[in-house]
Amino acid sequence: MSLVFIPRFPRLRGPSWLFRVFRILATMALFAPWDYRFEAVSFRLEDLDPALVQAAQARGWNLADPSIWPTAGGTLVRIGVLALVLGSLWCGVALLRSLVQRRFGAGWAFLSLVPCALGLFVAARLIVSRFFPDFANFFGSGYPVWGGWIHSGALGAEGVFFRTVILVLTILAIEGALMGLEAQRGLQEARETALRSKLAPHFLFNALNTLHAQIDKDPQGAQATTERLAKLFRQVLEVTDAPTISLGRELAFVEDYLGIEQVRLGERLKVRIEVPEELLGCPIPVFALQVLAENAVKHGIAPREDGGELRITAQQEGRRLIIAVEDPGNGFAVGTNGSGTALANLRRRLANPRDLVMESTSLGHRVSFAWAQP
């Protein structure tokens, strides 16, 4: 058997930047950019209140000069900047919430959202009063700019207030929903870790039984087997905390395990591996292939006087990777949900319990599982 080594890459975290973009876009959507409408109006000084014209002239303003008037484009840019700033502040609120959640738990994190959201409400009002002082006036649904009016329900004081309140409520709702999803994901990861922690002792127990049997028959060979077991134990400790592993690395681990079993079974155990090289980098659940190989040896080959061949295959079907192990036995727990602890745990780790299939073939017994590729 050849040793296949695939380097281990660090596990990437979820796309947190996507959530940041989502929060910013959600904030901008609350300002309803499609709600703004420009209405052109011919400007004439004689249409203005004479007192207003005189007051402007007293301050040195010429109302006929476009440079002293806000423009439609400039106003919309300021509104976009306001939404961007508020969305960025929301990202800061979300970061603070996640820190509180990790330190004190989900309950305190949700309570911290209330003052944070209220603080964002105050910040929004301060930003509006500082950069959009005209918004504090009641223009109805219109805002005067050079050449006409911009109409929107967000341009009046009431519009600013209610949209900010809606933003606060949206923050509370979305962050609460994300907290629920994170809690569910954490529960799933804890469940995965518990199942994987059961697989490692299960494998080590059977491996030690193999070593115990060899000590009586070949004490000197047992020393070499002990070194191989130490190598396997080290690999077990490295991968136990990871949910998935590359097929190539799992295959190398299985080959080391089968090498120990060949010391015990000799020529009774034959191994044939048919895995395309391009599939070696595909991720699969940790110990999934090892569980199938171990059960094949224990229940399909070791009990037979003449042993048999263990065949490992892999093939791609669409986005699903199908891993199969065949042996000449008559099957173990065929037609049930898997009475073996390791098989039962593997079935629960799969996306669908039906992804683990046990069936009889013309050559013996075949167990396979499917795993969707990213």
C-alpha positions in Angstrom: 0.0 0.0 0.0 1.3 3.5 -0.9 1.2 6.3 1.6 -0.8 9.3 0.4 0.0 12.6 2.1 -2.3 15.6 1.8 -1.2 18.7 3.7 -3.7 20.1 6.2 -5.0 23.5 5.6 -6.5 25.7 8.3 -10.2 25.8 8.6 -11.8 28.9 7.2 -14.3 30.8 9.2 -17.7 31.8 7.9 -18.1 34.8 5.5 -18.6 37.4 8.2 -18.0 40.2 5.6 -21.2 39.1 3.9 -23.1 39.8 7.0 -21.5 43.3 7.2 -22.5 44.0 3.6 -26.0 42.7 4.4 -26.4 45.0 7.4 -25.3 48.0 5.3 -27.6 47.2 2.4 -30.5 46.6 4.9 -29.9 50.1 6.3 -29.8 51.7 2.9 -33.0 49.8 1.9 -34.8 51.4 4.9 -34.1 54.8 3.3 -36.0 53.6 0.2 -33.8 55.1 -2.6 -36.6 54.3 -5.1 -38.9 56.6 -3.1 -37.1 59.8 -4.0 -38.6 61.8 -6.9 -37.3 65.0 -8.4 -39.8 67.6 -9.6 -38.3 70.4 -11.7 -39.6 73.9 -11.0 -38.6 77.1 -12.9 -37.0 79.4 -10.4 -38.0 83.1 -10.4 -37.1 85.6 -7.8 -40.5 87.3 -8.1 -42.1 84.1 -6.9 -40.3 84.2 -3.6 -41.4 86.1 -0.5 -39.9 89.6 -0.7 -39.0 89.5 2.9 -37.0 86.3 2.3 -35.2 87.9 -0.6 -34.3 90.9 1.5 -33.1 88.8 4.4 -30.9 86.8 2.1 -29.5 90.0 0.6 -28.8 91.4 4.0 -26.6 88.3 4.6 -24.9 88.7 1.3 -26.7 85.8 -0.4 -27.9 86.0 -3.9 -30.7 83.5 -4.2 -30.3 83.4 -7.9 -26.8 81.9 -7.5 -27.0 78.1 -7.8 -23.9 77.6 -5.7 -25.7 78.5 -2.4 -28.5 76.0 -3.1 -28.3 72.3 -2.4 -28.5 70.2 -5.5 -30.6 67.0 -6.1 -27.5 64.9 -6.7 -25.6 66.3 -3.7 -28.6 65.7 -1.5 -29.0 62.1 -2.6 -25.3 61.5 -2.0 -25.6 62.9 1.5 -28.5 60.6 2.1 -26.5 57.6 0.8 -23.5 58.6 3.1 -25.9 58.8 6.0 -27.2 55.3 5.3 -23.6 54.0 4.9 -22.6 55.5 8.2 -25.6 54.1 10.0 -25.0 50.7 8.4 -21.3 50.8 9.6 -22.5 51.7 13.1 -24.8 48.7 12.9 -21.8 46.5 12.1 -20.1 47.9 15.2 -23.2 47.0 17.3 -23.1 43.5 15.8 -19.5 43.1 16.7 -20.1 44.3 20.3 -23.0 41.9 20.5 -20.9 38.9 19.4 -18.2 39.8 22.0 -20.8 40.0 24.8 -22.4 36.7 23.6 -19.0 34.9 23.7 -18.2 36.3 27.1 -21.5 36.3 28.9 -23.9 34.2 26.8 -26.8 34.8 24.5 -29.2 36.3 27.1 -26.9 39.2 28.0 -26.0 39.7 24.4 -29.7 40.2 23.4 -30.2 42.6 26.4 -27.1 44.5 25.2 -28.8 45.1 21.8 -31.4 47.3 23.4 -29.0 50.1 24.6 -26.9 49.7 21.5 -29.9 50.1 19.2 -31.0 53.1 21.2 -27.5 54.6 21.0 -27.7 54.1 17.2 -31.0 56.0 17.2 -29.4 58.9 19.1 -26.4 58.8 16.7 -28.8 59.0 13.7 -30.6 62.0 15.1 -27.2 63.8 15.9 -25.9 63.0 12.4 -29.1 64.3 10.8 -29.2 67.5 12.9 -25.5 68.1 12.1 -25.3 67.4 8.4 -29.0 67.7 7.5 -30.3 70.6 9.5 -33.1 71.4 7.0 -34.5 67.9 7.6 -35.7 69.2 11.0 -38.1 71.5 9.3 -41.5 70.4 8.0 -41.4 70.5 4.3 -44.2 68.0 4.0 -43.0 65.5 1.5 -40.7 67.8 -0.4 -37.2 69.3 0.0 -36.2 72.4 -1.9 -33.1 72.1 -4.1 -31.8 74.2 -7.1 -34.2 73.7 -10.0 -37.0 72.0 -8.2 -38.1 69.8 -5.3 -37.1 66.3 -4.1 -40.1 64.5 -2.9 -39.9 61.6 -0.3 -41.5 60.6 2.9 -38.0 60.5 4.5 -37.3 64.2 4.1 -39.5 65.6 6.8 -38.8 65.4 10.5 -41.4 62.8 11.0 -39.9 60.7 8.2 -36.5 60.8 9.7 -37.9 59.9 13.1 -40.0 56.9 12.0 -37.4 55.5 9.6 -34.8 55.6 12.4 -37.2 53.8 14.7 -37.8 51.2 12.0 -34.0 50.8 11.7 -33.7 50.2 15.5 -36.5 47.6 15.4 -34.9 46.0 12.3 -31.6 45.7 14.1 -33.2 44.0 17.1 -35.1 41.6 14.9 -32.2 40.7 12.6 -29.6 40.4 15.3 -32.0 38.3 17.4 -32.5 36.0 14.4 -28.8 35.7 13.8 -28.2 34.9 17.5 -30.7 32.1 17.1 -28.9 30.8 14.0 -25.6 31.0 15.8 -26.9 29.1 18.8 -28.3 26.4 16.5 -25.0 26.1 14.7 -23.1 26.0 18.0 -25.4 23.2 19.2 -24.8 21.3 15.9 -21.0 21.7 16.3 -21.2 20.5 19.9 -23.2 17.5 18.7 -20.6 16.8 16.0 -17.8 17.1 18.5 -19.5 14.6 20.9 -20.0 12.1 18.1 -16.4 12.4 16.9 -15.1 12.0 20.4 -16.9 8.6 20.5 -15.2 7.5 17.3 -11.6 8.0 18.5 -11.9 5.7 21.6 -13.8 3.2 19.5 -10.9 3.0 17.0 -8.2 3.0 19.7 -9.9 0.2 21.6 -9.9 -2.1 18.5 -6.3 -1.1 17.6 -5.1 -2.1 21.1 -6.9 -5.4 20.8 -4.9 -6.0 17.6 -1.6 -5.1 19.5 -2.5 -7.4 22.4 -3.0 -10.3 20.0 0.4 -9.7 18.3 2.3 -9.6 21.6 1.6 -13.2 22.3 2.6 -14.4 18.8 5.4 -11.9 17.8 6.8 -9.9 20.7 9.5 -8.3 18.5 7.0 -7.4 15.8 4.8 -5.8 18.5 7.4 -3.1 19.1 7.1 -2.0 15.4 3.4 -2.1 15.7 3.5 0.0 18.9 5.4 2.7 16.9 2.8 2.6 14.2 0.1 2.9 16.8 1.8 5.9 18.3 1.8 7.5 14.9 -1.9 6.7 14.5 -2.8 8.1 17.9 -1.0 11.3 17.1 -3.0 11.6 13.9 -6.2 10.9 15.8 -5.4 13.8 18.3 -4.8 16.1 15.3 -8.0 15.5 13.5 -10.6 14.8 16.3 -11.6 18.4 16.6 -12.0 19.0 12.9 -15.5 18.2 11.4 -14.0 17.2 8.0 -10.7 16.0 6.5 -9.4 15.6 3.0 -10.0 12.2 1.4 -6.3 11.8 0.8 -5.4 12.3 4.4 -8.2 10.0 5.6 -7.0 7.4 3.1 -3.4 7.6 4.4 -4.7 7.2 7.9 -6.8 4.1 6.8 -3.8 2.6 5.0 -1.7 2.9 8.2 -4.5 1.2 10.1 -4.9 -1.6 7.6 -1.1 -2.1 7.7 -1.4 -2.9 11.4 -4.3 -5.3 10.6 -2.2 -7.0 8.0 0.4 -7.8 10.6 -2.2 -9.7 12.5 -4.1 -11.3 9.6 -1.2 -11.8 7.2 -2.1 -12.9 3.7 -5.8 -13.2 4.7 -6.2 -9.5 4.3 -5.8 -8.0 0.8 -6.5 -4.4 0.1 -7.4 -2.7 -3.2 -7.9 1.0 -3.4 -9.5 2.6 -6.5 -9.6 6.4 -5.8 -9.0 8.9 -8.6 -6.2 11.3 -7.8 -8.3 14.3 -8.5 -10.7 13.4 -5.6 -7.9 13.2 -2.9 -8.5 16.9 -2.0 -12.3 16.5 -1.4 -13.5 16.9 2.2 -15.3 14.1 4.0 -16.3 13.6 7.6 -13.4 12.7 9.9 -13.1 8.9 10.6 -15.9 8.2 8.1 -13.8 6.0 5.8 -11.9 4.5 8.7 -15.2 3.4 10.3 -16.2 1.5 7.2 -12.8 -0.1 6.7 -12.7 -1.2 10.4 -16.1 -2.8 10.2 -15.2 -4.5 6.9 -12.1 -6.0 8.5 -13.8 -7.0 11.8 -17.1 -8.4 10.4 -16.3 -9.3 6.8 -12.7 -10.5 6.6 -11.3 -11.5 10.1 -14.1 -14.1 10.8 -13.4 -15.9 7.5 -10.8 -18.6 7.5 -9.5 -17.7 4.1 -9.9 -13.9 4.7 -10.7 -11.8 1.6 -10.2 -8.6 -0.2 -11.2 -5.2 1.1 -12.0 -2.7 -1.7 -12.2 1.0 -1.3 -13.6 3.1 -4.1 -14.6 6.8 -4.6 -16.5 8.5 -7.4 -18.0 11.9 -8.0 -21.8 12.1 -8.8 -22.6 15.7 -9.4 -21.8 17.6 -6.2 -21.8 14.4 -4.2 -18.8 12.3 -3.4 -19.6 8.6 -3.0 -17.2 6.6 -0.8 -17.7 2.8 -0.7 -16.0 -0.1 1.1 -16.7 -3.7 -0.1 -15.7 -7.0 1.6 -16.5 -10.7 1.0 -18.7 -11.0 4.2 -22.4 -11.4 4.4 -22.9 -8.0 6.0 -23.2 -6.5 9.5 -26.5 -5.2 10.6 -27.8 -5.2 7.0 -31.2 -3.6 6.6 -31.1 -1.8 10.0 -30.1 1.6 11.0 -26.7 0.3 12.1 -26.5 -1.4 15.5 -22.7 -0.7 15.7 -21.9 2.4 17.7 -19.5 3.8 15.1 -21.8 3.2 12.1 -24.8 4.7 14.1 -22.7 7.8 14.9 -21.6 8.2 11.3 -25.2 7.9 10.2 -26.2 10.8 12.5 -23.3 12.9 11.3 -24.4 12.8 7.7 -26.8 15.4 6.3 -29.4 12.6 5.6 -29.4 9.2 7.4 -30.2 7.6 4.0 -26.8 8.8 2.7 -25.4 5.8 4.5 -26.3 2.7 2.4 -25.6 -1.0 3.3 -26.3 -3.6 0.7 -25.4 -7.1 -0.4 -23.5 -7.6 -3.7 -22.5 -10.6 -5.8 -19.1 -10.5 -4.2 -20.2 -9.9 -0.6 -21.2 -6.8 1.2 -20.9 -3.1 0.4 -21.3 0.0 2.6 -21.2 3.5 1.1 -21.9 7.0 2.1 -22.5 10.3 0.2 -21.1 13.7 1.1 -22.0 16.9 -0.6 -19.0 18.9 -1.8 -18.8 22.7 -1.3 
